[in-house]
Amino acid sequence: MVRFKDFVGVKVVKEINRIGIVGTGLIGKGLAIEIERQSHIKLSRVLTRREISTMKDYPFPDVLTNNVEELLEHCDLVVECSGDVIYGTEIIDKIMKANLPVITMNAELQVTTGSYFAKRGFITEAEGDQPGCLASLHENVVQMGFKPLVYGNIKGFLNLEPTIDEMKYWSKRNGLRLDMTTSFTDGTKVQVEQALVANGLDAGIAIDGLLALSSDNLDKTGEELAKEANRIGHPICEFVLAPKAPPGVFITAEHDSRQKDVLRYYKMGDGPYYTILQNYHLCHLEIMKTINRVINGGGVLLNNGKNPSISVAAIAKRNLQPGEVIEKGIGSFQVRGEAVRKTNHESHVPIGLLVNAVMTRPIEEGQRITFDDVELPESLALEAWMEIVQQKSTSF
């Protein structure tokens, strides 16, 4: 029997074997296949907004539901991977009111409303995407005595203003949604990921928008970033443009100088900075590790924290005019995301809230969008953000 203890601030002993999923995209579908292979847990329900009768290619049609109450009734733990900030926030609110733990693979949601939920119950990001992989790597290196200075994300390409034709081509080729492909390409995704890592691992950023160094040698670039972290006095979250590097993550850290000789023998270099690389991230396959972590009482791997210092602002890709509608900011051709210190940009609109938003003032290309520039529809996500900003932030 597997048990999960002590979540939502209440002493609980509860058996977990029924797993629910929110989302039927690439991640949700792949995770469902993997859960179905496990002997100690059961795929119980999968919540989707799609018309179920049209989902002929879904491998487990019997578990599909459009009803969140049915999901909650038949699950002990829910994995939210809808990729939607507004919808995901509403669903997680209902999950927490049902006193169930939540695992997400939704960094965009975490950096927008995750802190609202971190005060209310059990929520953790999963391994698999870069933030969860960095959190897991952090646990490993700290247990070995390393002191992390750089939490690094490896990116193979970057185009701040991709064209719609380019994105349609790559979206079709990779079997991904157009907005997902665009957010990967224009850097929004990696900015979101590193903001989450900064908030969750008590780190910061070196500059707004991140340094984004190009690299053909991770050890050398890691050392350069570590020196910058020491100069400014706190660990930093960064990404490097390294087309020849593997699609993974790395941590550059210091260690006790008395270990210098043996670390050299272990092929870690001469120090004082050591770069530890994880050369893969396997998304939905690694979510299983976090499910098992929660089942075994391992606690939160990573979330946005209760008092985040870093947010992701929306930057105009082109001139925007009053009356113009931004249907969805993340992955759009109107705005991109940039990690910023909250205390330096108190009026910024987080890009995750730009959904069906109407511009009220003209904005020039490259300008950050503030709440005075746009009208946002009412949503729980907006309410959650407003509650978060009322809190005092510690700025790095």
Buried (B, 14 or more C-beta within 10 A) or exposed (E): EBEBEEBBEEEBEBEBBBBBBBBBBBBBBBBBEBBBEBEEBBBBBBBBEEEEEEBEEBEEEEBBBEEBEBBBBBBBBBBBBBBBBBBBBBBBBBBBEBBBBBBBBBBBBBBBBBBBBBBBBBBBBBBBBBBBBBBBBBEEBBEEEBEBBBBBBBBEEBEEEBEEEEBEEBBEEEEBBBBBBBBBBBBBBBBBBBBBBBBBBEBBBBBBBBBBBEBEBBBEBBBBBBBBBBEEEBBBBBBBBBEEBBBBBBBBBBBEEEBBEEBEEEEBBEBBBBBBBBEEBBBBBBBBBBBBBBBEEBEBBBBBBBBBBBBBBBBBBEEBEEEBEBEBBBBBBBBBBBBBBBEEBEEBBBBBBBBEBEBBEEBEEEBBBBBEBBEBEEBBBBBBBEEBBEEEBEEB
